[in-house]
Amino acid sequence: MNQPVISPLSKQILTKKMSVKDHLVSGQMFDLYHDESWDMLLTRPVPEDLSKYYKSTNYKPHYHRNTSLTDRLYNWVRNRNYAYKYRLMKRYCPEMQSVLDYGTATGEFLEYLSKKNLNIAGVEPNEKAGNIANIITGNKVKASIDEITGTFDVITLWHVLEHVKDLDILIEKLKERLNEKGILVIAVPNFKSYDARHYGEYWAAYDVPRHLWHFSPLAIWKLFDKHQMTVITQKPLYFDSFYVSLLSEWYKTGKKKPVKAFFTGLKSNWLARKTGNYSSLIYILQTS
């Protein structure tokens, strides 16, 4: 008889919501369990060695490619998002002088920030991605947050929190490195979005087992309130719905359907204008 799955956050017994395939690397099936009190999903089982599930040239954050349609779209979206992210950071931290980017991947965002005359630092556990990041940032990237010294005006995690095994430990370490009036900027997928509901088990942003947690806005608010941090605003990442829909179409049908994906992403953004449930959300937080 299977043992019940208990949430490490709410300590409640969880209900299985669906099974999802790892389309990127292994082809294995993983289960998503719903924590109702937090309104979040948890991936189970969690593999003991997660590193092997990142070993694919199709895992775009860790590789430079510009060959396929999805490669070109990913790179185009990423480059357009840099300016948007910088404006948000500057708006909510006008005196910003230093930035720590946790989960910096191959370092392009840090490189962009360095050209704004900011003091930069990064953390990237993946050795190959970290080596690339250090080449373009002048060795500003460490393999672990424990190697980072000093404090920062802004700390960012762009689609990183969902990968972290122990959320509580990381959040406390981030707080220790945040200046008194600094901001923490978190971007994560939102499984409450229209495109998530539309694609169901094929929704690319589930990305099991690399994504261990699947957050709703409520889950983010509760998680950081536990650590005496307050969400001061949340903002959309508009482009994510289009890119995620394109991948989801591929997972669902085995075919590239850019037109259909575009209109699904457009509908998701349109509906989110009233609900706030965009495909991905940026949360800007300060210590309470």
LOLUMDO-422689 format. One line per 3 residues: number of its first residue (from 0); their letters; for each residue x negated, y, z negated of N, C-alpha, C. Coordinates in steps of 0.001 Angstrom, whole numbers, plus 500000, padded with zeros to 6 digits. Each point is the difference from the previous one (the first is absolute). Last residue first. Layout:
LOLUMDO-422689
NUM> a> X:Y:Z:X:Y:Z:X:Y:Z; ...
//
This chain:
LOLUMDO-422689
287> stq> 490533:542465:494099:501105:500632:499276:499487:500846:498847; 497382:498949:504706:500113:499505:498629:501046:500782:499243; 500555:499557:505281:499121:500652:499044:500177:499348:498635
284> liy> 501097:498957:505752:500183:499839:498559:498999:500824:499216; 502566:498761:505113:498986:500854:499402:500280:500084:498495; 501215:496552:504419:500367:500483:498674:498847:500828:499457
281> ils> 502001:498004:505037:498871:500539:499251:500540:500539:498682; 502013:496035:503573:500144:501227:499229:498685:500368:499320; 502449:496840:504377:498921:500168:499029:500174:501348:499314
278> syn> 503534:498637:502612:499260:498743:500088:498802:499981:499057; 504078:503126:498577:499170:499873:501201:499208:498699:499937; 504095:502133:497239:499316:498710:500107:499304:499852:501354
275> gtk> 502938:503639:498326:498624:500125:499526:499187:498733:500162; 504769:501305:501299:499729:499080:498886:498631:500203:499363; 501579:502645:503789:501007:500089:498936:499625:499165:498783
272> ral> 497221:500042:503826:500180:501423:499711:501016:500203:498874; 498966:495727:502039:499277:500350:498772:500113:501479:499660; 501797:498145:504047:500813:499614:498846:499339:500416:498692
269> wns> 497564:500754:503962:501225:500808:500008:500860:499688:498769; 496080:497438:500825:499683:501352:499528:501247:500876:499913; 500517:495688:501778:499588:499895:498602:499698:501381:499426
266> klg> 500929:499629:504593:501208:499848:499190:499655:499941:498513; 496435:500063:503022:500700:501287:500019:501256:499949:499134; 497567:496023:500666:499273:500924:499135:500679:501356:499914
263> tff> 501788:496905:503007:500208:499522:498629:499292:500917:499006; 499337:500838:504538:501339:500417:499584:500359:499470:498611; 495816:498792:501899:500079:501459:499845:501367:500415:499482
260> akv> 499261:495481:501133:499362:500351:498732:500099:501505:499751; 501528:498367:504118:500897:499585:498932:499430:500384:498636; 497246:500789:503664:501188:500865:500079:500972:499668:498872
257> pkk> 496000:497369:500555:499761:501349:499472:501233:500898:500025; 498758:494793:500028:501216:500723:500361:499906:501429:499479; 497113:495051:500834:499830:501426:499729:501229:500734:500512
254> kgt> 499963:494748:498219:499869:500888:501167:499799:501440:499533; 501046:496106:497252:498804:499602:500737:499755:500865:501215; 503541:500266:496410:500304:499499:501350:498806:499456:500759
251> kyw> 499860:501729:495340:501337:499409:500140:500202:499304:501341; 495956:502404:498890:500138:498857:499104:501319:499267:500241; 499271:503992:502380:499069:498959:500450:500129:498746:499137
248> esl> 502409:503786:498756:500560:499442:501232:499131:498860:500519; 498395:502452:496367:501104:499127:499598:500674:499368:501208; 496583:503258:500595:499462:498721:499531:501111:499016:499660
245> lsv> 501364:504300:501190:499326:499377:501144:499419:498649:499617; 501902:502679:496626:501034:499408:500861:499382:499304:501215; 497182:502438:497103:500470:498781:499338:501063:499304:500847
242> yfs> 498445:504172:501525:498938:498995:500072:500443:498672:499388; 502960:503641:499709:499809:499614:501399:498955:498901:500120; 500899:501963:495761:501162:499221:500434:499832:499514:501438
239> dfy> 496740:502912:497965:499913:498595:499593:501165:499164:500509; 499302:504902:500465:499542:499128:501082:500076:498520:499643; 501132:503621:496857:500963:499815:501086:499574:498953:501020
236> lpk> 499297:500820:494787:499025:499790:501064:500823:499623:501242; 501829:502962:495506:499956:498882:500949:498709:499938:500792; 500784:501783:494728:500051:500465:501377:499925:498802:500956
233> qti> 500870:501764:494403:499731:498906:500931:500270:500495:501412; 498705:502133:494649:500727:500045:501266:499715:498727:500776; 498668:500511:495494:500467:501374:500155:500697:500222:501341
230> vtm> 498986:495798:496363:500111:500288:501429:500550:501413:500145; 497158:498174:495655:501292:500416:500539:499908:500230:501503; 497441:497146:495525:499818:500787:501216:501365:500239:500629
227> qhk> 498611:497109:496074:500111:501437:499723:499609:500850:501213; 500546:495158:499906:498635:500490:499782:499965:501517:499797; 504077:497705:500847:499387:499117:499002:498593:500479:499628
224> dfl> 502269:501975:503581:500516:500509:498729:499419:499198:498833; 499160:498562:504382:499119:501076:499573:500501:500691:498730; 502518:496372:501874:498623:499550:499809:499129:501117:499449
221> kwi> 504505:500910:501250:499906:499251:498748:498559:499588:499706; 500940:502239:504109:500290:500882:498868:499811:499266:498669; 499624:497474:503943:498870:500907:499842:500209:500917:498803
218> alp> 503536:497148:501158:498874:499231:499470:498777:500885:499779; 503867:501830:502091:500215:499756:498573:498802:499288:499391; 500079:500660:504718:499714:501218:499245:500166:499810:498487
215> sfh> 498782:495595:502424:501057:500965:500277:499603:501287:499292; 496650:495683:501601:500555:501023:499124:501227:500687:500595; 496869:495309:499884:500793:500707:501009:500885:500985:499251
212> wlh> 495176:496723:499288:501133:500740:499430:500700:500751:501121; 496287:497377:501053:500448:499239:498839:501261:500584:499382; 497296:499870:504937:500832:500873:499172:500604:499164:498879
209> rpv> 497351:497617:502811:499154:501167:499693:500763:501029:499167; 501409:495576:501960:499965:500249:498554:499152:501208:499615; 503374:500781:503251:499582:499024:498981:498787:499214:500501
206> dya> 502840:504097:501712:498580:499661:500161:499475:499076:498899; 504065:503066:500914:499888:499021:498911:498574:499441:499953; 501358:502997:503455:499422:500596:498792:500087:499091:498779
203> awy> 501895:498938:504396:498539:499897:499977:499384:500539:498715; 504818:497574:500920:499510:501362:499781:498497:499969:499749; 503114:496221:500664:499006:500341:501014:499422:501409:499809
200> egy> 503570:498017:497301:498766:499244:499760:498901:500330:501004; 503659:503488:500286:500041:498917:499022:498655:499331:499817; 501793:503760:502976:499131:498891:500418:499954:498857:498987
197> hra> 502731:503942:499204:500269:499581:501376:499184:498760:500386; 499333:502226:495814:501256:499241:500013:500268:499421:501386; 496282:502795:499579:499790:498796:499187:501254:499125:500004
194> dys> 500206:504199:502085:499248:499050:500823:499678:498725:499226; 502251:503574:497734:500847:499358:501002:499208:498972:500802; 498308:501010:494999:500212:500728:501249:500892:499216:500964
191> kfn> 498134:498746:495566:501382:500464:500015:500349:500721:501305; 495588:498337:498686:500854:498915:500500:501488:500354:499971; 495266:502815:500507:501248:500057:499234:500967:498947:500538
188> pva> 494183:501123:499823:501221:499686:500747:501213:499983:499069; 495884:503181:498648:500339:498577:500051:501207:499781:500914; 496098:503897:497808:500891:499680:501122:500205:498489:500057
185> ivl> 498163:504162:496333:500206:498579:500289:500925:499865:501209; 496778:503688:496907:500830:499903:501208:500055:498532:500423; 498805:503462:495511:499832:498666:500541:500978:499850:501159
182> igk> 497629:504586:497487:501145:499228:500485:499543:498637:500518; 498132:504054:496099:499884:499327:501288:501258:499233:500367; 498467:502718:496011:501094:500490:500843:499974:499361:501390
179> enl> 496784:498539:496796:501171:500301:499172:501203:500456:500825; 496471:496807:502429:499890:501245:499245:501318:500344:499323; 498451:494943:501185:500806:501102:500519:499831:501231:499115
176> rek> 498284:495427:499314:499184:500728:500976:500740:501175:500634; 501972:496958:496808:498753:500410:499362:499154:500878:500921; 503992:497944:501620:500285:501125:499094:498722:500538:499354
173> lke> 499711:496092:502613:500212:501175:500838:500253:501235:499141; 499694:495870:497853:498683:500404:500491:500100:501231:500904; 503989:498041:498433:499284:500612:498891:498601:500469:500426
170> ili> 502598:497623:503136:500592:501317:499742:499276:500707:498857; 498753:495508:501051:499564:500972:500995:500539:501389:499693; 501401:496429:497242:498568:500277:499822:499536:501058:500984
167> dld> 504459:498460:500394:499789:500778:498783:498537:500369:499796; 501374:497133:503670:500377:501400:500161:499642:500833:498785; 498107:495414:502189:500370:500496:498680:500251:501495:500074
164> kvh> 499230:497756:504148:500497:498934:499132:500484:500536:498658; 500005:502571:504903:499250:499909:498737:500594:498940:499078; 501567:501761:504441:498996:498935:500099:499368:499643:498661
161> elv> 503183:503620:500791:500710:498741:500197:499055:498802:500088; 498395:504551:499739:500531:499528:498722:500677:498640:500127; 498252:502549:503813:499034:499196:499256:500628:499357:498771
158> hwl> 501234:503580:503632:500376:498598:500246:498989:499045:499366; 498312:504361:499189:500866:499925:501170:500263:498534:500344; 498281:503228:495780:500100:498581:500357:500999:499895:501141
155> tiv> 496860:504148:497177:500975:499501:500963:499905:498484:500152; 498725:504628:496643:499690:498588:500260:501100:499453:500899; 497906:505175:498329:500998:499172:500673:499469:498583:500141
152> dft> 497502:503119:497536:501232:500783:500078:501138:499186:500603; 495823:497740:497215:500383:500530:501306:501298:500791:499904; 495270:497857:496929:501451:500110:500171:500312:500781:501268
149> gti> 495558:496646:498133:500581:501326:500141:501511:499946:500146; 497198:495784:501664:499813:500868:498842:500641:501355:500269; 500175:494482:501881:500300:501414:500232:499836:500790:498711
146> edi> 499670:495175:500508:498766:500652:500431:500188:501497:500223; 503596:497028:498890:499121:500069:498835:498659:500656:500332; 503327:498970:503292:500268:501258:499307:499116:500148:498760
143> sak> 498359:497145:504299:500887:499882:498843:500205:501362:499366; 497273:499375:503902:500787:498774:500106:501033:499868:498889; 498149:504791:502196:499572:498920:499118:500933:498797:500152
140> vkn> 498429:504785:502986:500988:498970:499675:499376:498897:499156; 497897:503895:502274:500891:500536:498969:500968:498948:499461; 496206:500365:503685:499916:499187:498772:500800:500572:498836
137> gti> 500184:501918:504481:498744:500256:499307:499925:499336:498648; 503550:499710:503450:500178:500965:498899:498701:500331:499275; 500491:496826:503714:500588:501252:500484:500196:501036:498893
134> ina> 498059:495649:499101:499273:500558:501148:500554:501367:500378; 502169:497428:496678:498793:500655:499508:499165:500599:501128; 503920:497467:501021:500348:501258:499323:498757:500740:499529
131> ing> 499498:495690:501812:500347:500956:501050:500295:501366:499388; 499253:496519:497012:498758:500328:500708:500249:501020:501107; 503725:498234:497664:499236:500929:499183:498694:500417:500657
128> ake> 502700:496652:501994:500624:501317:500137:499209:501047:499229; 498545:495576:499532:499824:500440:501388:500577:501389:500207; 500556:497920:495720:498601:500341:500296:499824:500549:501410
125> npe> 504272:500436:496654:499618:499176:501142:498620:500424:500500; 502150:502397:496389:499462:498693:499606:499542:499133:501173; 500375:505462:499099:500442:499005:500973:499374:498648:499669
122> vga> 500581:505636:498377:499852:498629:499517:500546:499070:501083; 497929:505510:499710:500959:498966:500383:499692:498681:499334; 499168:505922:500196:499527:498691:499547:501066:498989:500383
119> inl> 498518:505735:500814:500743:498761:500227:499322:498802:499350; 500557:505799:500349:499149:498966:499426:500783:498686:500033; 500886:504014:503603:500385:499429:498724:498935:499021:499521
116> nkk> 500602:502709:504303:499087:500463:498942:500440:499575:498601; 501834:498724:504351:500718:501090:499338:499186:500549:498819; 498576:496245:502486:499928:501132:500926:500797:501196:499491
113> sly> 500092:495878:497691:498663:500583:499851:499831:501211:500906; 503940:497359:500262:499981:500889:498835:498641:500676:499818; 500490:496736:503412:500835:501168:500308:499945:501013:498849
110> elf> 497949:495870:499306:499215:500791:500958:500747:501280:500368; 502241:496899:497349:498960:500684:499238:499134:500863:500907; 503156:497295:502068:500674:501086:499288:499000:500771:499140
107> egt> 498487:496163:502391:500286:501138:500876:500686:501160:499271; 498294:495359:498408:499503:501307:499595:500361:501208:500844; 501035:494915:499730:498796:500340:500763:499621:501470:499906
104> atg> 502940:498165:496088:499822:499228:501243:498732:500453:500713; 501940:501439:495589:499745:500916:501112:499819:499318:501348; 501408:499337:494953:500412:499152:501107:499805:500724:501317
101> ydl> 500120:503404:496479:499885:498606:499560:500587:499097:501086; 497843:505162:499589:500918:499191:500799:499782:498534:499637; 499030:505189:497791:499643:498583:499977:501059:499241:500778
98> vsq> 498274:505485:499745:500981:498959:500306:499357:498628:499884; 499436:505858:498860:499435:498653:500005:501108:498965:500177; 500866:504717:499990:498601:500031:500408:499387:498604:500118
95> mep> 505042:503103:499414:499330:498720:500254:498566:500200:500501; 503842:503030:498530:498587:500211:499671:499164:498738:500246; 504804:500045:500728:499418:501087:500797:498511:500222:499768
92> cyr> 503619:496111:499532:498775:500255:499239:499219:501085:500749; 504129:498646:501656:500260:499658:498604:498753:500085:499123; 499830:501064:504722:501199:500673:499488:500185:499757:498509
89> kml> 496562:497775:502413:499677:501407:499764:501186:500752:499413; 500594:495525:501285:499061:500050:498889:499684:501444:499627; 502647:499258:503820:500716:499658:498771:499096:500118:498778
86> ryk> 498058:500599:504237:500885:501122:499673:500773:499739:498711; 497302:496508:501742:499190:501092:499455:500869:501188:499597; 502041:496356:502198:499596:499642:498648:499216:501137:499343
83> yay> 501150:500491:504513:501211:500025:499173:499656:499709:498539; 496610:499553:503239:500313:501415:499772:501215:500153:499093; 498775:495613:501295:498967:500616:499167:500337:501446:499665
80> nrn> 502618:497140:503001:500361:500036:498585:498969:500716:499135; 499381:499138:504693:500994:501055:499783:500344:500155:498528; 497075:496488:501273:499363:501301:500206:500974:501151:499777
77> rvw> 501641:495549:499757:499048:500259:498917:499381:501387:500140; 502816:498413:503446:500751:500362:498791:499047:500372:498873; 498038:498392:503927:500640:501290:500261:500743:500488:498759
74> nyl> 498104:495687:499922:498972:501029:499929:500581:501393:500220; 502922:496279:500429:499496:500090:498625:498997:501140:499870; 501576:498946:504293:501026:500665:499209:499523:500192:498565
71> rdt> 497241:497571:502889:500030:501415:500395:501031:500768:499182; 499723:495329:499341:498755:500655:499591:500067:501491:500275; 503523:497357:501570:500117:500231:498563:498719:500640:499440
68> lst> 500065:498802:504576:500974:501060:499743:500081:500306:498516; 495379:497902:501447:501407:499669:500209:500888:501215:499738; 495259:500638:499547:500247:499241:501221:501472:499758:500262
65> nrh> 496613:502049:496550:500913:500880:500720:500361:499347:501322; 497419:499274:494664:500335:499501:501326:500976:500965:500636; 497021:498968:495187:500154:501041:501013:500308:499324:501336
62> yhp> 500902:498335:494571:499318:499843:501277:500291:501178:500925; 501938:499136:495536:498607:499595:499821:499214:499923:501301; 504816:501145:499547:499233:500910:499150:498514:499672:499901
59> kyn> 503148:497132:502593:499501:501239:500583:499246:500926:499064; 500776:494727:500811:500296:500814:498822:499373:501373:500221; 499437:496456:503120:501290:500669:500162:500399:500799:498768
56> tsk> 496133:497208:500315:499752:501235:500746:501296:500742:500273; 499092:496765:495712:500580:499992:501337:499684:501316:500673; 499739:498090:495015:498994:499699:501016:500646:499790:501363
53> yyk> 502086:500743:495602:499642:501253:500663:499048:499766:501163; 501503:496584:496991:501192:500450:500719:499796:501373:500648; 496739:497843:497173:500059:499311:501287:501216:500419:500817
50> sld> 499249:501663:495527:499088:500582:500981:500119:499330:501369; 502281:498753:495777:500716:500857:500956:499101:500480:501129; 500154:495913:496330:499011:500703:500824:500739:500802:501069
47> epv> 502687:497802:496950:498843:500262:499138:498930:500777:500754; 505288:500459:501268:498830:499141:500223:498843:500373:499070; 505283:500525:499037:498868:500876:500296:498771:499114:500185
44> prt> 505299:498471:501048:498919:500081:499019:498946:501015:500422; 503619:502188:500409:499574:498803:499297:499923:498823:500982; 500897:505826:499456:499585:498879:500843:499523:498854:499126
41> llm> 503684:504074:498897:498681:499456:499697:499729:498813:500908; 503412:504783:499687:499792:498618:500398:498574:499595:499687; 503706:503841:497806:498811:499758:500804:499905:498512:500296
38> dws> 502962:502849:496811:500318:500066:501425:498730:499930:500840; 500710:499555:495090:499042:500930:500584:500315:500284:501475; 502697:497018:497550:499913:501146:499102:499016:501049:500513
35> edh> 500646:495795:502329:501149:500904:500105:499848:501244:499136; 496615:496687:502610:500106:500454:498621:501090:501073:499986; 498899:495873:503661:500525:501325:499680:500050:500212:498493
32> yld> 496865:496919:503701:500918:499956:498862:500383:501415:499596; 497794:497021:504453:500173:501303:499379:501072:499881:498925; 496372:496300:502585:501323:500393:499514:499961:501401:499407
29> fmq> 497065:497281:504121:499964:500485:498621:501396:500480:499622; 497112:496840:504082:501210:500641:499487:499796:500384:498535; 496233:499443:504286:500636:499415:498813:501250:500791:499612
26> gsv> 496622:500924:503554:501249:499347:500398:500736:499364:498837; 495637:502713:500266:500087:498577:499658:501211:499266:500564; 498781:504875:501038:498820:499162:499819:500330:498515:499935
23> lhd> 503339:503612:500903:498712:500561:500394:498864:499001:499989; 504773:499484:498615:499845:500009:501458:498580:500341:500424; 502633:497926:495647:498785:500781:500250:499718:499928:501495
20> kvs> 505038:499416:497860:498817:499381:500590:498843:500990:500059; 504460:499469:496540:499408:500798:501059:498707:499334:500461; 505020:499286:496947:498660:499501:500321:499499:500746:501228
17> mkk> 503697:501677:495986:499778:499434:501330:498605:499395:500077; 502238:501374:495821:500741:500769:500991:499872:499387:501389; 499728:498296:494503:499380:499941:501323:500891:500717:501012
14> tli> 499708:501188:494688:500815:499296:500989:499290:500020:501346; 498091:500319:494553:500273:500622:501288:500822:499096:500908; 499176:501011:494404:499979:498951:501014:500483:500594:501318
11> qks> 497584:503229:496341:501257:499320:500308:499776:498892:501030; 496915:503480:498157:500037:498750:499226:501307:499227:500226; 498111:504212:502065:501224:500037:499189:500128:498810:499060
8> lps> 495970:500381:502604:500371:501368:499633:501216:500033:499087; 498121:496013:502053:499038:500498:499007:500341:501412:499531; 503517:496103:501797:499334:501242:500366:499006:500411:498926
5> ivp> 501564:494893:501229:500254:501079:499055:499204:501236:500409; 502033:494972:501988:499061:501083:500262:500385:501177:499110; 500830:494480:499110:500574:501292:500385:498902:501038:500211
2> qnm> 499104:494761:500926:500030:500927:498883:500621:501330:500459; 501076:495058:502222:499213:501220:500098:500172:500874:498772; 500353:494496:500238:500832:501202:500000:499128:501258:500000
//
